[in-house]
Amino acid sequence: MALVGLAALAVPSAVFAQTATAMPGNKGFATVQAIFVRSCSACHDWTGSYDTIVAGGHIIPGSPDTSIIYQKITSDEMPQSGDKLTADEKAFIKGWIAAGAPSTDLTISVPAAEGAPGAAAAAPAPSQSFLFFPSKVAFHEVTGFTSTALFLGAGILGAIHIYDMIVPAHQYRDLIGWDEDTGNPAVRSAEIVNVWNADSAMRWWHVGLVISGETLYLGDALTGMSMFTKGQPGKLTKHDIHRYAFFTHAGLMVAQIVLGFLTTDAVSRGDHDMMIGLGVAHAAIGLAIPAVMLTAGLENLLLPE
Ligand code: HEC
């Protein structure tokens, strides 16, 4: 033993780093299970089989950072007592989850252990900073909630804008005693066009908020797509719900933009009935969009795996 120790000391550190990250017993899932049996089975009964280890959302295949088992071991919360896992063991489990948590014993590629010599030169791990954010997940969360707020703000401004047009138009109607049944529709159209042209600032704020929301949302959608997790057969996970919400939002948003143009067109032509029909639909979807986004964000933050 002493000789082996001496030999290890004599090996140049770069070579040592390589052999260390290669993990002597790289037998895929078998190695992972051996670590769990040794370090976790005293307190947890899920270490017995592949199914029980992966069950219950303990592992999100492809996504170490959102897998609770990896979170617990990388923070050294687990094992609750006894020796913590070594950096190599953590890196191995991380690599296994990142590889999709295969049930086979085939060799898997393992990221350099954190803190190990040479780790800094290794490819950036997914947990590392993204743009100006501590992680890609943080970026995704901030852009998601911020774009939700911007869309909600756009909706509120839109509602104020409509109100600002309705009030003077109806005052004018009452002033001249215009009547729904007998009044000349051309007079009404002219007044609608009149209030529409009176104030366009609100309209551009509305459009500006929508465009800023969309821009942030594009970043959100792109990072989200890179974080897609594999589905678990027969199970509706919170990630599935999040994904459905994403597609629902995308569909609503397309409909909303088209409706926005049509509504604008109806108002600028002074088409009262068309404007009301389209406007109500535009307002309803405008409320639904931030509601879907907020639900998707909170659901993903608050629901357990
Ligand atoms: C000495 C006992 C003990 C050992 C050993 C231990 N745990 Fe735990 N573990 C606990 C207890 C107690 C809880 C529940 C309390 C808590 O969440 O803090 C827990 C909770 C957890 C949870 C969150 C709850 C769940 O089941 O979803 C995970 C994940 C977990 N442990 C993983 C591990 C892993 C991985 C190992 C081995 C590397 C390990 N634990 C070793 C005692 C232990």
Residues whose N, C-alpha, C, O or C-beta is under 5 A from the ligand:
A	BS01	HEC	S39 C40 A42 C43 I68 I69 K72 M78 P79 Q80 S81
